[in-house]
Amino acid sequence: MKKIIAVLALATGLIVGSTETMAKPITVKADKINDLAKQNTYSGLTYLYKMLQQEGIPYNCFYADNPLYYRKGKPEGVVIHETATPNASAHDEAIYFNREWMNMYSYVHAFVDHNGVIQMMTPNYGVWGAGPNANNRFFQVELCQENNINDFAKSINNDAIYVAQIMHRYNITPTNAVHDGNGTVWSHSAVSKFLGGTDHGDPDGYFAKWGYSMDSFFDLIKYYYDQLDNTGANTGTGSSNSGAGNTPSDNGNNNTGQTPNDNNGTDNNSTDKVLPKPVGTKILLHDALIYDGNGRATTEPLKKAGAKLTIYGDKIIKGRKFLQIDLNKYVVASNVEGSLRHLTHNAFVYDGNGYRVKVGKLLRGIDLRTYGGAVKIQSSKYYPIGLNQFVKVGNFK
């Protein structure tokens, strides 16, 4: 996926990835490459925000203002990408995407090379990587180009271990989707072929350069996933050098308070022990993630707007107000209570499909209550003002 290519920006249908001119395949059999890969130790995981802190670079958190929720509340599988940028390391790509994602409308969960994995953000939210039919379904990982077979083997080993760990964490069984569009392990090429909304062909051309294929890479993912399945995610594996047994935590940005970890963000020191008496019921007016008592997002299914919530009180966590809806379960209060925004332009009201609702025009100069953050409908951003009622963001101060 070339950084410089134009990217479609259709709602959440943002795409990264690019086909490349196929190089002449080298004469190394794919199964031998997997054998070579397995001889390597896992190079480890680096969190982008920590790396940037050390380098004195601001972290431009993708999901703080653009939370893309999975259609089933968690990822259903993975899309494998390849950068199509020779000589660019995972570090180079991570720095570039952190700086430019808001200009080029593309982002992924992680970059991988022979030196290791750089996780850009938590997989608890979707990214803009493979078009509108995939972005709200899959976590997405970019493999960087290498220039020799040994580094290539190291890179795919790191990639396979990381993908296996994330799949294990979300209880996603690896099945190969590249031939018929049914499965949990996808290439960007398979998304183009079976789901549409994108036309890229990576990583097929890059893999072919090394005499490799998505089928072989799937086998490598499955190999490490089965080790996790047999031994448990935190107990190590039968291979002393694979490193597959150490499931990554999910720190995406400590500054937002949205840093779920591998036990769904719970902390036994801050877990509610007894459910208080209810104080009332409220209607949820913006889709909402479920947080624990520490203000960290869990993998609980997304609560949809319109849901009736029993409220057991409120709590300020890291300067942010939450409403308790169950034992150790919270939603951000603004999704229920809203906040006032000043309308600076006359505005129409739209439904969830982006069609104008026949309720007249809202006149500028009023303070209008909106709920939660902005949502994308078609290609525009809106604030919810009620159930299935939205006003364009540009009409507010």
C-alpha atoms as a printed R data frame, in Angstrom:
    type eleno elety resid chain resno       x       y       z
1   ATOM     1    CA   MET     A     1   0.000   0.000   0.000
2   ATOM     2    CA   LYS     A     2   1.698   3.094  -1.209
3   ATOM     3    CA   LYS     A     3   1.335   6.092   1.008
4   ATOM     4    CA   ILE     A     4   1.366   8.470  -1.920
5   ATOM     5    CA   ILE     A     5  -1.544   7.007  -3.883
6   ATOM     6    CA   ALA     A     6  -4.953   8.618  -3.792
7   ATOM     7    CA   VAL     A     7  -7.283   7.194  -1.191
8   ATOM     8    CA   LEU     A     8 -11.047   6.926  -1.355
9   ATOM     9    CA   ALA     A     9 -12.734   8.744   1.516
10  ATOM    10    CA   LEU     A    10 -16.259   7.369   1.553
11  ATOM    11    CA   ALA     A    11 -17.665   7.486   5.086
12  ATOM    12    CA   THR     A    12 -15.686   4.791   6.847
13  ATOM    13    CA   GLY     A    13 -14.764   3.384   3.445
14  ATOM    14    CA   LEU     A    14 -11.181   4.525   3.506
15  ATOM    15    CA   ILE     A    15  -8.566   2.411   1.868
16  ATOM    16    CA   VAL     A    16  -4.891   1.764   2.146
17  ATOM    17    CA   GLY     A    17  -2.899  -0.576  -0.018
18  ATOM    18    CA   SER     A    18  -1.660  -0.825  -3.530
19  ATOM    19    CA   THR     A    19  -0.841  -3.422  -6.111
20  ATOM    20    CA   GLU     A    20   2.743  -3.410  -7.245
21  ATOM    21    CA   THR     A    21   4.492  -4.630 -10.357
22  ATOM    22    CA   MET     A    22   5.203  -8.257  -9.757
23  ATOM    23    CA   ALA     A    23   8.878  -8.996  -9.397
24  ATOM    24    CA   LYS     A    24  10.354 -12.231 -10.692
25  ATOM    25    CA   PRO     A    25   9.761 -14.874  -7.991
26  ATOM    26    CA   ILE     A    26  12.837 -16.240  -6.323
27  ATOM    27    CA   THR     A    27  13.457 -19.969  -6.188
28  ATOM    28    CA   VAL     A    28  12.679 -20.671  -2.548
29  ATOM    29    CA   LYS     A    29   9.717 -22.905  -1.761
30  ATOM    30    CA   ALA     A    30   7.043 -21.397   0.467
31  ATOM    31    CA   ASP     A    31   7.151 -24.245   2.977
32  ATOM    32    CA   LYS     A    32  10.895 -23.731   3.315
33  ATOM    33    CA   ILE     A    33  10.302 -20.041   4.005
34  ATOM    34    CA   ASN     A    34   7.903 -20.943   6.810
35  ATOM    35    CA   ASP     A    35  10.536 -23.306   8.203
36  ATOM    36    CA   LEU     A    36  13.046 -20.466   8.052
37  ATOM    37    CA   ALA     A    37  10.568 -18.093   9.703
38  ATOM    38    CA   LYS     A    38   9.977 -20.438  12.631
39  ATOM    39    CA   GLN     A    39  13.680 -20.453  13.451
40  ATOM    40    CA   ASN     A    40  13.426 -16.793  14.473
41  ATOM    41    CA   THR     A    41  12.458 -15.394  17.836
42  ATOM    42    CA   TYR     A    42   9.572 -12.948  18.022
43  ATOM    43    CA   SER     A    43  11.077  -9.466  17.807
44  ATOM    44    CA   GLY     A    44   8.457  -7.984  20.117
45  ATOM    45    CA   LEU     A    45   5.805  -5.293  20.235
46  ATOM    46    CA   THR     A    46   6.177  -1.525  20.556
47  ATOM    47    CA   TYR     A    47   3.249   0.801  21.239
48  ATOM    48    CA   LEU     A    48   3.284   3.846  19.008
49  ATOM    49    CA   TYR     A    49   2.392   6.365  21.707
50  ATOM    50    CA   LYS     A    50   5.276   5.170  23.886
51  ATOM    51    CA   MET     A    51   7.701   5.275  20.978
52  ATOM    52    CA   LEU     A    52   6.612   8.809  20.133
53  ATOM    53    CA   GLN     A    53   6.959   9.921  23.749
54  ATOM    54    CA   GLN     A    54  10.569   8.772  23.721
55  ATOM    55    CA   GLU     A    55  11.194  10.663  20.479
56  ATOM    56    CA   GLY     A    56   9.382  13.828  21.570
57  ATOM    57    CA   ILE     A    57   6.729  13.538  18.855
58  ATOM    58    CA   PRO     A    58   3.011  14.251  19.535
59  ATOM    59    CA   TYR     A    59   0.698  11.261  19.249
60  ATOM    60    CA   ASN     A    60  -2.208  12.016  16.889
61  ATOM    61    CA   CYS     A    61  -4.722   9.513  18.236
62  ATOM    62    CA   PHE     A    62  -6.810   8.192  15.362
63  ATOM    63    CA   TYR     A    63  -9.740   6.836  17.338
64  ATOM    64    CA   ALA     A    64 -10.153   9.693  19.827
65  ATOM    65    CA   ASP     A    65 -12.133  11.730  17.280
66  ATOM    66    CA   ASN     A    66 -12.919   8.949  14.800
67  ATOM    67    CA   PRO     A    67 -14.165   5.949  16.766
68  ATOM    68    CA   LEU     A    68 -15.083   3.346  14.145
69  ATOM    69    CA   TYR     A    69 -17.167   0.669  15.821
70  ATOM    70    CA   TYR     A    70 -17.216  -2.907  14.594
71  ATOM    71    CA   ARG     A    71 -20.580  -4.077  13.333
72  ATOM    72    CA   LYS     A    72 -20.554  -6.969  15.814
73  ATOM    73    CA   GLY     A    73 -18.813  -5.116  18.627
74  ATOM    74    CA   LYS     A    74 -15.406  -6.714  18.014
75  ATOM    75    CA   PRO     A    75 -13.240  -7.686  15.025
76  ATOM    76    CA   GLU     A    76 -14.366 -10.665  12.949
77  ATOM    77    CA   GLY     A    77 -10.962 -11.337  11.429
78  ATOM    78    CA   VAL     A    78  -7.861  -9.730   9.967
79  ATOM    79    CA   VAL     A    79  -6.874  -8.067   6.693
80  ATOM    80    CA   ILE     A    80  -3.231  -8.521   5.722
81  ATOM    81    CA   HIS     A    81  -1.675  -5.577   3.868
82  ATOM    82    CA   GLU     A    82   1.748  -4.815   2.423
83  ATOM    83    CA   THR     A    83   3.148  -1.297   2.204
84  ATOM    84    CA   ALA     A    84   4.533  -1.386  -1.373
85  ATOM    85    CA   THR     A    85   7.163   1.090  -0.169
86  ATOM    86    CA   PRO     A    86  10.698  -0.283  -0.609
87  ATOM    87    CA   ASN     A    87  13.210   0.490   2.139
88  ATOM    88    CA   ALA     A    88  10.582   1.951   4.509
89  ATOM    89    CA   SER     A    89  10.719   0.369   7.969
90  ATOM    90    CA   ALA     A    90   7.824  -0.099  10.372
91  ATOM    91    CA   HIS     A    91   9.224   2.856  12.312
92  ATOM    92    CA   ASP     A    92   9.228   5.018   9.160
93  ATOM    93    CA   GLU     A    93   5.669   4.050   8.257
94  ATOM    94    CA   ALA     A    94   4.383   4.558  11.800
95  ATOM    95    CA   ILE     A    95   5.864   8.068  11.994
96  ATOM    96    CA   TYR     A    96   4.450   8.943   8.584
97  ATOM    97    CA   PHE     A    97   0.936   7.671   9.302
98  ATOM    98    CA   ASN     A    98   0.846   9.334  12.718
99  ATOM    99    CA   ARG     A    99   1.630  12.648  11.042
100 ATOM   100    CA   GLU     A   100  -0.458  12.322   7.880
101 ATOM   101    CA   TRP     A   101  -3.486  10.096   8.505
102 ATOM   102    CA   MET     A   102  -5.831  13.063   8.776
103 ATOM   103    CA   ASN     A   103  -4.670  14.260   5.354
104 ATOM   104    CA   MET     A   104  -4.568  10.966   3.477
105 ATOM   105    CA   TYR     A   105  -7.550   9.333   5.224
106 ATOM   106    CA   SER     A   106  -5.923   5.981   5.908
107 ATOM   107    CA   TYR     A   107  -4.777   4.125   9.016
108 ATOM   108    CA   VAL     A   108  -4.058   0.581  10.192
109 ATOM   109    CA   HIS     A   109  -3.650  -1.145  13.530
110 ATOM   110    CA   ALA     A   110  -0.001  -2.143  13.203
111 ATOM   111    CA   PHE     A   111   3.107  -2.087  11.029
112 ATOM   112    CA   VAL     A   112   5.464  -5.062  10.989
113 ATOM   113    CA   ASP     A   113   9.019  -5.585   9.761
114 ATOM   114    CA   HIS     A   114  11.972  -7.797  10.679
115 ATOM   115    CA   ASN     A   115  12.679  -5.622  13.731
116 ATOM   116    CA   GLY     A   116   9.248  -6.136  15.297
117 ATOM   117    CA   VAL     A   117   5.680  -4.871  15.487
118 ATOM   118    CA   ILE     A   118   4.561  -1.286  16.087
119 ATOM   119    CA   GLN     A   119   0.946  -1.197  17.245
120 ATOM   120    CA   MET     A   120  -0.597   2.089  16.171
121 ATOM   121    CA   MET     A   121  -3.771   1.829  18.255
122 ATOM   122    CA   THR     A   122  -6.061  -0.585  20.026
123 ATOM   123    CA   PRO     A   123  -7.776  -3.235  17.852
124 ATOM   124    CA   ASN     A   124 -10.981  -2.505  19.810
125 ATOM   125    CA   TYR     A   125 -11.854   0.040  17.118
126 ATOM   126    CA   GLY     A   126 -11.799  -0.235  13.346
127 ATOM   127    CA   VAL     A   127  -9.476   1.688  11.032
128 ATOM   128    CA   TRP     A   128  -9.485   3.146   7.519
129 ATOM   129    CA   GLY     A   129  -7.588   0.497   5.585
130 ATOM   130    CA   ALA     A   130  -9.635  -1.663   3.224
131 ATOM   131    CA   GLY     A   131 -12.807   0.143   2.197
132 ATOM   132    CA   PRO     A   132 -16.322   0.483   3.616
133 ATOM   133    CA   ASN     A   133 -17.144  -3.222   3.490
134 ATOM   134    CA   ALA     A   134 -14.146  -4.261   5.570
135 ATOM   135    CA   ASN     A   135 -13.198  -1.404   7.880
136 ATOM   136    CA   ASN     A   136 -15.946  -2.119  10.412
137 ATOM   137    CA   ARG     A   137 -15.244  -5.861  10.366
138 ATOM   138    CA   PHE     A   138 -11.516  -6.545  10.568
139 ATOM   139    CA   PHE     A   139  -8.363  -5.496  12.360
140 ATOM   140    CA   GLN     A   140  -5.699  -4.622   9.797
141 ATOM   141    CA   VAL     A   141  -1.942  -5.133   9.732
142 ATOM   142    CA   GLU     A   142   0.690  -3.787   7.323
143 ATOM   143    CA   LEU     A   143   3.776  -5.796   6.409
144 ATOM   144    CA   CYS     A   144   6.784  -3.709   5.363
145 ATOM   145    CA   GLN     A   145   8.957  -4.621   2.380
146 ATOM   146    CA   GLU     A   146  12.285  -6.327   3.045
147 ATOM   147    CA   ASN     A   147  15.267  -6.668   0.707
148 ATOM   148    CA   ASN     A   148  16.606 -10.120   1.591
149 ATOM   149    CA   ILE     A   149  15.106 -13.509   2.303
150 ATOM   150    CA   ASN     A   150  16.267 -13.694   5.922
151 ATOM   151    CA   ASP     A   151  14.654 -10.375   6.852
152 ATOM   152    CA   PHE     A   152  11.541 -11.372   4.913
153 ATOM   153    CA   ALA     A   153  11.311 -14.566   6.967
154 ATOM   154    CA   LYS     A   154  11.762 -12.603  10.195
155 ATOM   155    CA   SER     A   155   9.062 -10.131   9.178
156 ATOM   156    CA   ILE     A   156   6.429 -12.732   8.334
157 ATOM   157    CA   ASN     A   157   7.263 -14.557  11.562
158 ATOM   158    CA   ASN     A   158   6.642 -11.372  13.561
159 ATOM   159    CA   ASP     A   159   3.470 -10.708  11.577
160 ATOM   160    CA   ALA     A   160   2.072 -14.215  12.018
161 ATOM   161    CA   ILE     A   161   2.725 -14.258  15.769
162 ATOM   162    CA   TYR     A   162   1.133 -10.847  16.290
163 ATOM   163    CA   VAL     A   163  -1.930 -11.737  14.189
164 ATOM   164    CA   ALA     A   164  -2.311 -15.078  15.995
165 ATOM   165    CA   GLN     A   165  -2.178 -13.322  19.370
166 ATOM   166    CA   ILE     A   166  -4.837 -10.773  18.432
167 ATOM   167    CA   MET     A   167  -7.086 -13.454  16.937
168 ATOM   168    CA   HIS     A   168  -6.712 -15.563  20.059
169 ATOM   169    CA   ARG     A   169  -7.524 -12.595  22.249
170 ATOM   170    CA   TYR     A   170 -10.830 -11.977  20.456
171 ATOM   171    CA   ASN     A   171 -11.638 -15.702  20.142
172 ATOM   172    CA   ILE     A   172 -11.367 -15.618  16.345
173 ATOM   173    CA   THR     A   173 -10.534 -19.008  14.828
174 ATOM   174    CA   PRO     A   174  -8.262 -18.653  11.758
175 ATOM   175    CA   THR     A   175  -9.918 -19.778   8.527
176 ATOM   176    CA   ASN     A   176  -8.631 -18.910   5.076
177 ATOM   177    CA   ALA     A   177 -10.841 -16.438   3.185
178 ATOM   178    CA   VAL     A   178  -8.653 -15.745   0.162
179 ATOM   179    CA   HIS     A   179 -10.207 -18.310  -2.192
180 ATOM   180    CA   ASP     A   180 -13.941 -17.898  -1.644
181 ATOM   181    CA   GLY     A   181 -14.465 -14.897   0.640
182 ATOM   182    CA   ASN     A   182 -15.494 -17.089   3.559
183 ATOM   183    CA   GLY     A   183 -13.184 -16.985   6.531
184 ATOM   184    CA   THR     A   184 -11.381 -14.814   9.029
185 ATOM   185    CA   VAL     A   185  -7.929 -14.326   7.446
186 ATOM   186    CA   TRP     A   186  -8.156 -11.993   4.457
187 ATOM   187    CA   SER     A   187  -5.685 -10.336   2.147
188 ATOM   188    CA   HIS     A   188  -6.439  -6.856   0.827
189 ATOM   189    CA   SER     A   189  -6.668  -8.562  -2.558
190 ATOM   190    CA   ALA     A   190  -9.405 -10.887  -1.275
191 ATOM   191    CA   VAL     A   191 -11.359  -7.919   0.093
192 ATOM   192    CA   SER     A   192 -11.217  -6.330  -3.379
193 ATOM   193    CA   LYS     A   193 -12.391  -9.545  -5.019
194 ATOM   194    CA   PHE     A   194 -15.158 -10.652  -2.670
195 ATOM   195    CA   LEU     A   195 -16.323  -7.585  -0.724
196 ATOM   196    CA   GLY     A   196 -15.559  -4.687  -3.056
197 ATOM   197    CA   GLY     A   197 -15.216  -1.067  -2.072
198 ATOM   198    CA   THR     A   198 -11.493  -1.236  -2.852
199 ATOM   199    CA   ASP     A   199  -9.393  -2.403  -5.789
200 ATOM   200    CA   HIS     A   200  -5.989  -3.179  -4.298
201 ATOM   201    CA   GLY     A   201  -4.132  -6.464  -4.667
202 ATOM   202    CA   ASP     A   202  -1.631  -6.573  -1.832
203 ATOM   203    CA   PRO     A   203   0.172  -8.523  -0.528
204 ATOM   204    CA   ASP     A   204   0.021 -11.010  -3.420
205 ATOM   205    CA   GLY     A   205   2.633  -9.393  -5.672
206 ATOM   206    CA   TYR     A   206   5.094  -8.823  -2.848
207 ATOM   207    CA   PHE     A   207   4.687 -12.375  -1.563
208 ATOM   208    CA   ALA     A   208   5.218 -13.753  -5.084
209 ATOM   209    CA   LYS     A   209   8.559 -11.946  -5.225
210 ATOM   210    CA   TRP     A   210   9.767 -14.317  -2.522
211 ATOM   211    CA   GLY     A   211   8.035 -17.413  -3.893
212 ATOM   212    CA   TYR     A   212   5.478 -17.052  -1.112
213 ATOM   213    CA   SER     A   213   1.675 -16.827  -0.936
214 ATOM   214    CA   MET     A   214  -1.242 -15.979   1.324
215 ATOM   215    CA   ASP     A   215  -1.938 -19.699   1.693
216 ATOM   216    CA   SER     A   216   1.523 -20.192   3.174
217 ATOM   217    CA   PHE     A   217   1.137 -17.157   5.406
218 ATOM   218    CA   PHE     A   218  -2.212 -18.481   6.615
219 ATOM   219    CA   ASP     A   219  -0.456 -21.740   7.537
220 ATOM   220    CA   LEU     A   220   2.066 -19.760   9.592
221 ATOM   221    CA   ILE     A   221  -0.683 -17.847  11.416
222 ATOM   222    CA   LYS     A   222  -2.528 -21.097  12.124
223 ATOM   223    CA   TYR     A   223   0.672 -22.706  13.410
224 ATOM   224    CA   TYR     A   224   1.131 -20.013  16.055
225 ATOM   225    CA   TYR     A   225  -2.580 -19.774  16.843
226 ATOM   226    CA   ASP     A   226  -2.694 -23.513  17.564
227 ATOM   227    CA   GLN     A   227   0.206 -23.100  19.989
228 ATOM   228    CA   LEU     A   228  -1.776 -20.449  21.853
229 ATOM   229    CA   ASP     A   229  -4.891 -22.592  21.750
230 ATOM   230    CA   ASN     A   230  -3.037 -25.550  23.222
231 ATOM   231    CA   THR     A   231  -1.083 -23.743  25.916
232 ATOM   232    CA   GLY     A   232  -3.036 -20.602  26.818
233 ATOM   233    CA   ALA     A   233  -2.274 -17.043  25.841
234 ATOM   234    CA   ASN     A   234  -0.064 -16.197  28.793
235 ATOM   235    CA   THR     A   235   1.745 -19.438  29.561
236 ATOM   236    CA   GLY     A   236   4.226 -19.628  26.704
237 ATOM   237    CA   THR     A   237   4.293 -22.180  23.909
238 ATOM   238    CA   GLY     A   238   5.961 -25.421  23.030
239 ATOM   239    CA   SER     A   239   8.556 -23.450  21.073
240 ATOM   240    CA   SER     A   240  11.067 -21.690  23.274
241 ATOM   241    CA   ASN     A   241  11.840 -19.019  20.687
242 ATOM   242    CA   SER     A   242   8.519 -18.211  19.099
243 ATOM   243    CA   GLY     A   243   7.257 -15.782  21.740
244 ATOM   244    CA   ALA     A   244   3.723 -16.596  20.645
245 ATOM   245    CA   GLY     A   245   2.528 -17.139  24.186
246 ATOM   246    CA   ASN     A   246   2.780 -13.514  25.237
247 ATOM   247    CA   THR     A   247  -0.481 -11.883  24.248
248 ATOM   248    CA   PRO     A   248  -0.024  -8.143  23.644
249 ATOM   249    CA   SER     A   249  -1.816  -5.647  25.823
250 ATOM   250    CA   ASP     A   250  -3.975  -3.122  24.090
251 ATOM   251    CA   ASN     A   251  -2.534   0.257  25.000
252 ATOM   252    CA   GLY     A   252  -3.394   2.678  22.262
253 ATOM   253    CA   ASN     A   253  -3.279   6.068  23.951
254 ATOM   254    CA   ASN     A   254  -2.903   6.690  27.652
255 ATOM   255    CA   ASN     A   255  -4.023  10.290  27.221
256 ATOM   256    CA   THR     A   256  -7.594   9.438  26.221
257 ATOM   257    CA   GLY     A   257  -8.456   6.998  28.969
258 ATOM   258    CA   GLN     A   258  -9.392   4.488  26.243
259 ATOM   259    CA   THR     A   259  -6.758   1.833  26.802
260 ATOM   260    CA   PRO     A   260  -8.394  -1.600  27.054
261 ATOM   261    CA   ASN     A   261  -6.103  -4.467  27.959
262 ATOM   262    CA   ASP     A   262  -6.204  -8.234  27.732
263 ATOM   263    CA   ASN     A   263  -8.566  -8.779  30.662
264 ATOM   264    CA   ASN     A   264 -11.120  -6.444  29.103
265 ATOM   265    CA   GLY     A   265  -9.664  -3.478  30.912
266 ATOM   266    CA   THR     A   266 -10.589  -4.624  34.393
267 ATOM   267    CA   ASP     A   267  -8.419  -3.910  37.397
268 ATOM   268    CA   ASN     A   268  -9.218  -5.932  40.492
269 ATOM   269    CA   ASN     A   269  -8.294  -2.981  42.684
270 ATOM   270    CA   SER     A   270 -10.963  -0.794  41.058
271 ATOM   271    CA   THR     A   271 -13.677  -3.318  40.238
272 ATOM   272    CA   ASP     A   272 -17.145  -2.662  41.669
273 ATOM   273    CA   LYS     A   273 -17.972  -5.325  44.271
274 ATOM   274    CA   VAL     A   274 -21.664  -4.523  44.817
275 ATOM   275    CA   LEU     A   275 -24.206  -3.009  42.448
276 ATOM   276    CA   PRO     A   276 -25.784   0.115  43.992
277 ATOM   277    CA   LYS     A   277 -29.499   0.817  43.974
278 ATOM   278    CA   PRO     A   278 -30.752   2.140  40.622
279 ATOM   279    CA   VAL     A   279 -31.406   5.866  40.405
280 ATOM   280    CA   GLY     A   280 -33.511   5.802  37.253
281 ATOM   281    CA   THR     A   281 -33.666   4.824  33.594
282 ATOM   282    CA   LYS     A   282 -32.358   6.695  30.561
283 ATOM   283    CA   ILE     A   283 -32.450   6.297  26.794
284 ATOM   284    CA   LEU     A   284 -29.097   6.016  25.054
285 ATOM   285    CA   LEU     A   285 -28.947   8.576  22.240
286 ATOM   286    CA   HIS     A   286 -25.541   7.722  20.763
287 ATOM   287    CA   ASP     A   287 -23.956   4.303  20.222
288 ATOM   288    CA   ALA     A   288 -21.724   3.648  23.216
289 ATOM   289    CA   LEU     A   289 -18.782   1.490  24.166
290 ATOM   290    CA   ILE     A   290 -18.879  -0.249  27.537
291 ATOM   291    CA   TYR     A   291 -16.110   0.777  29.942
292 ATOM   292    CA   ASP     A   292 -14.889  -0.729  33.191
293 ATOM   293    CA   GLY     A   293 -14.461   1.077  36.492
294 ATOM   294    CA   ASN     A   294 -11.059   2.367  35.385
295 ATOM   295    CA   GLY     A   295 -12.455   4.085  32.299
296 ATOM   296    CA   ARG     A   296 -11.017   1.536  29.891
297 ATOM   297    CA   ALA     A   297 -13.042   0.162  26.996
298 ATOM   298    CA   THR     A   298 -13.997  -3.499  27.264
299 ATOM   299    CA   THR     A   299 -14.820  -5.994  24.532
300 ATOM   300    CA   GLU     A   300 -18.492  -6.000  25.541
301 ATOM   301    CA   PRO     A   301 -20.843  -5.557  22.555
302 ATOM   302    CA   LEU     A   302 -21.551  -1.975  21.574
303 ATOM   303    CA   LYS     A   303 -24.702  -0.473  23.100
304 ATOM   304    CA   LYS     A   304 -26.835   0.940  20.314
305 ATOM   305    CA   ALA     A   305 -28.672   4.255  20.351
306 ATOM   306    CA   GLY     A   306 -32.244   3.743  21.522
307 ATOM   307    CA   ALA     A   307 -31.335   1.219  24.212
308 ATOM   308    CA   LYS     A   308 -33.039   1.711  27.572
309 ATOM   309    CA   LEU     A   309 -30.436   1.857  30.340
310 ATOM   310    CA   THR     A   310 -30.879   1.381  34.060
311 ATOM   311    CA   ILE     A   311 -28.611   3.930  35.743
312 ATOM   312    CA   TYR     A   312 -26.921   3.117  39.055
313 ATOM   313    CA   GLY     A   313 -25.102   6.407  39.533
314 ATOM   314    CA   ASP     A   314 -22.252   8.319  37.947
315 ATOM   315    CA   LYS     A   315 -18.496   8.425  38.323
316 ATOM   316    CA   ILE     A   316 -15.723  10.786  37.247
317 ATOM   317    CA   ILE     A   317 -12.793   8.861  35.765
318 ATOM   318    CA   LYS     A   318  -9.753  10.806  34.582
319 ATOM   319    CA   GLY     A   319 -11.835  13.970  34.370
320 ATOM   320    CA   ARG     A   320 -14.578  12.345  32.312
321 ATOM   321    CA   LYS     A   321 -18.115  11.609  33.524
322 ATOM   322    CA   PHE     A   322 -19.444   8.062  33.186
323 ATOM   323    CA   LEU     A   323 -22.827   6.536  34.055
324 ATOM   324    CA   GLN     A   324 -22.902   3.106  35.663
325 ATOM   325    CA   ILE     A   325 -25.259   0.682  33.887
326 ATOM   326    CA   ASP     A   326 -24.278  -2.615  35.553
327 ATOM   327    CA   LEU     A   327 -21.654  -4.182  37.780
328 ATOM   328    CA   ASN     A   328 -18.327  -2.684  36.622
329 ATOM   329    CA   LYS     A   329 -19.943  -1.450  33.398
330 ATOM   330    CA   TYR     A   330 -20.134   2.212  32.410
331 ATOM   331    CA   VAL     A   331 -20.980   4.393  29.420
332 ATOM   332    CA   VAL     A   332 -19.733   7.898  28.711
333 ATOM   333    CA   ALA     A   333 -22.352  10.257  30.147
334 ATOM   334    CA   SER     A   334 -22.498  12.524  27.095
335 ATOM   335    CA   ASN     A   335 -24.026   9.648  25.107
336 ATOM   336    CA   VAL     A   336 -27.038   9.849  27.431
337 ATOM   337    CA   GLU     A   337 -27.133  13.359  28.872
338 ATOM   338    CA   GLY     A   338 -25.690  15.271  25.941
339 ATOM   339    CA   SER     A   339 -24.181  18.731  25.995
340 ATOM   340    CA   LEU     A   340 -25.194  22.099  24.565
341 ATOM   341    CA   ARG     A   341 -23.634  23.367  21.343
342 ATOM   342    CA   HIS     A   342 -24.241  26.782  19.825
343 ATOM   343    CA   LEU     A   343 -25.860  26.698  16.385
344 ATOM   344    CA   THR     A   344 -24.241  29.338  14.168
345 ATOM   345    CA   HIS     A   345 -26.070  28.496  10.921
346 ATOM   346    CA   ASN     A   346 -29.648  27.629  10.081
347 ATOM   347    CA   ALA     A   347 -29.730  23.857   9.905
348 ATOM   348    CA   PHE     A   348 -31.811  20.993   8.598
349 ATOM   349    CA   VAL     A   349 -32.301  17.732  10.475
350 ATOM   350    CA   TYR     A   350 -31.332  14.428   8.853
351 ATOM   351    CA   ASP     A   351 -32.015  10.769   9.586
352 ATOM   352    CA   GLY     A   352 -29.451   8.013   9.970
353 ATOM   353    CA   ASN     A   353 -29.256   7.507   6.214
354 ATOM   354    CA   GLY     A   354 -28.459  11.148   5.522
355 ATOM   355    CA   TYR     A   355 -31.933  12.084   4.265
356 ATOM   356    CA   ARG     A   356 -33.539  15.326   5.348
357 ATOM   357    CA   VAL     A   357 -36.306  14.949   7.931
358 ATOM   358    CA   LYS     A   358 -39.418  17.073   7.441
359 ATOM   359    CA   VAL     A   359 -39.395  18.882  10.765
360 ATOM   360    CA   GLY     A   360 -38.615  22.365   9.528
361 ATOM   361    CA   LYS     A   361 -35.398  24.304   9.874
362 ATOM   362    CA   LEU     A   362 -33.480  24.942  13.087
363 ATOM   363    CA   LEU     A   363 -32.629  28.630  13.347
364 ATOM   364    CA   ARG     A   364 -29.158  29.844  14.130
365 ATOM   365    CA   GLY     A   365 -28.402  31.427  17.486
366 ATOM   366    CA   ILE     A   366 -29.913  28.683  19.639
367 ATOM   367    CA   ASP     A   367 -28.100  26.293  21.955
368 ATOM   368    CA   LEU     A   368 -28.892  22.770  20.840
369 ATOM   369    CA   ARG     A   369 -28.278  19.631  22.880
370 ATOM   370    CA   THR     A   370 -26.165  17.059  21.067
371 ATOM   371    CA   TYR     A   371 -25.199  13.566  22.196
372 ATOM   372    CA   GLY     A   372 -21.750  12.000  22.122
373 ATOM   373    CA   GLY     A   373 -19.230  12.728  19.411
374 ATOM   374    CA   ALA     A   374 -19.689  13.314  15.715
375 ATOM   375    CA   VAL     A   375 -20.778  10.401  13.532
376 ATOM   376    CA   LYS     A   376 -20.199   9.886   9.824
377 ATOM   377    CA   ILE     A   377 -23.193   9.421   7.529
378 ATOM   378    CA   GLN     A   378 -22.303   9.041   3.874
379 ATOM   379    CA   SER     A   379 -19.448  11.538   3.473
380 ATOM   380    CA   SER     A   380 -20.512  14.111   6.092
381 ATOM   381    CA   LYS     A   381 -20.154  14.434   9.856
382 ATOM   382    CA   TYR     A   382 -23.203  14.932  12.070
383 ATOM   383    CA   TYR     A   383 -24.029  15.374  15.733
384 ATOM   384    CA   PRO     A   384 -26.965  13.328  17.069
385 ATOM   385    CA   ILE     A   385 -29.682  15.563  18.543
386 ATOM   386    CA   GLY     A   386 -32.207  12.800  19.256
387 ATOM   387    CA   LEU     A   387 -33.084   9.276  18.204
388 ATOM   388    CA   ASN     A   388 -32.354   9.013  14.468
389 ATOM   389    CA   GLN     A   389 -32.032  12.797  14.240
390 ATOM   390    CA   PHE     A   390 -28.782  14.443  13.181
391 ATOM   391    CA   VAL     A   391 -27.484  17.928  12.362
392 ATOM   392    CA   LYS     A   392 -24.360  18.583  10.322
393 ATOM   393    CA   VAL     A   393 -21.287  19.447  12.386
394 ATOM   394    CA   GLY     A   394 -20.511  22.479  10.240
395 ATOM   395    CA   ASN     A   395 -23.619  24.260  11.521
396 ATOM   396    CA   PHE     A   396 -22.206  24.549  15.042
397 ATOM   397    CA   LYS     A   397 -19.615  26.864  16.490
